[in-house]
Amino acid sequence: MDNFFDNLCRTLATPMSRGRALKIIAGGLAGAVLAPFAFGQKKTCKPACVCSGAQQGGGCCSPGQTCWGNQICCSAGYVGASVVKQNKTQITCVQFDASGNYPGNSTLLSQGNTCS
């Protein structure tokens, strides 16, 4: 980051034509004005893939994932659960062990749609 500012200051300290300075300023202003339209757009999601509470993926599960408790998308072989770790509850995907049990400190969430 220090190199960025050094290079920026070095560039601004060199003699520059008015035309070039105006192009740089106009480019910066155009980028600032157009940025909200280019970034942070919510992608369109198939109805079967909607998982509105899931932060990862912008509320949309990827193909093959299942929405659990309308809070998290989990891949095949995993289930959504509310897990208590160090006195804090977090929503995560857990895997059943060979006996079909899941970690004792977790509560399974309700299963939703599987995205295809």
N, C-alpha and C positions, 0 to 999 in steps of 0.2 A: 504494500500500500504506500510505503514511503517513496518507492521508485515512481509510482504513478503520479504523486504530487510533485516530485522533483521534475519529471518529464513535462507535466502540465505547465509548471512555472517556467521552465526553460523554453517551452514552445511559445508561451505568452510573452516572454521577454524579448523574443526575436522580432526584428522589423517585419511588419505585415501590412499588406495592402488593405484598403478599406473594403474592397470587394470580398477578400478572403475573410476578414473579420465579420462582415455581414452574413456570409454563408455559414460560418460557424455558429453565430448567434441564432440565425433562422433555423438551422438544423436542430439546435438544442431546444428551441421553443416548439418546433413541430413535434419533436420526440416527446416533450412533456405533455403536449395537447393530445397526441394520438395514443400514448401509452395505455390509458384506461380501456381503450377499445381493443387492444391487442393482447393484453395479459389478464389473467384472472377470469377468463370466460369459463362459465360452467359448461362442460361438455354435455351433449345430448345423450340421454341414457334410455335404453330399452326399458319398458315397464317391468319386466322380470328382473332387471339388474339394479333397480333402485333400492338403495339402503341409506335413507336420508341422514341418519345419524353418523354414518361412517365418515371420518375425516379424511382418511387415505382414499384417494380416487375421487374426491369431490362428491361423495354420496352416491357413487355408482360402482358396483362390483364388476370385476373383470370376468370374462367368460370362464366358467368352471368353478367360480367362487359362490359361496352361499352367504346370504345375509343372516346374521344372528342378532335377535333382539332389536332389529332396526338400528344397530349401533356399530357393527363391525363386519367386514367381509373376510371370510376364512376359506382357504383352499381346501380341496378334497382331502379327507383324512383328518381334518381339524374341526373343532367345534368352538363356538363363541362362548366365553365364560367370564364371569365376574370373579376376579382373583384377588385375595387379600394378601399383600406383601408388605411387611414392615408397617402394619397398622394403616395402610393405604389401599383402597380398592381401585383396581384398574381393570378395564375391559381388554381382553386379549384372546388370541386363538390358542387352544390347548389340544394336545393329542392324547387319545386314549392309549393306555399301555396294552401289553399283550393279553392281559386278563379282561380288557374292556372297561377298565376303571380310569377315571380322570383324577387329577390331583385333588387331594382332600380339602385344600383351602379354597376351592373354587365352586361356583354355582353356575350351572349351565343356563344359557340364555335361550329363548324360544327360537326355533328354527324358522327362517323365512324362505323366500324364493332362492332357487339356484339359477344363476345367470347362464344362459346358453349362447 
